[in-house]
Amino acid sequence: MDRPLAVGEILLYEEPGNGFITIRFDSVLKGYLVHMDCKKWSLSTYKRYKKIWAVVLKNLKEAGVTKFYGTVQDKKSLKFNKMFNCKYTGRDVILENGKRAYLVQTDLI
C-alpha cells in the first residue's frame, strides 16, 4: 500500500502499485467510512474493480454492515463514486485536513 493504514482502518483489498479499498469506523458520522483508490484507470480496470466491489459489498453485508459512507473532494470523484452506486447525500463535510468534501452513502439492504 502506498500509505500507512490509519488507526482502526482495515484493508479490504489491495492491488499493489495501483489501488486499494479500506474501511474504518468514523465517530463523527457514527458509521463506517470506505475509501477506494485507483491510480491507473481504464475500461478493463473499471470492469475488474466492479467485480471486486461486488465481492467487497457481499462481504460487508455478511459482516452486518447495512450502510457506509465515503467522502469525495471534487465532481470527477463524485462521478467515479456514482459508477459504484454510491449516492450523494446532499451533505458536505469538513475533513480532518480542513477541506470540504461531498458525503456519499451506499446502502446494503
Secondary structure, DSSP 4 states (H G I P E B T S, - for coil): --SPPPTT-EEEEEETTTEEEEEEEETTTTEEEEEEEESS--HHHHHHHHHHHHHHHHHHHHTT--EEEEEE-SHHHHHHHHTTT-EEEEEEEE-TTS-EEEEEEEE--
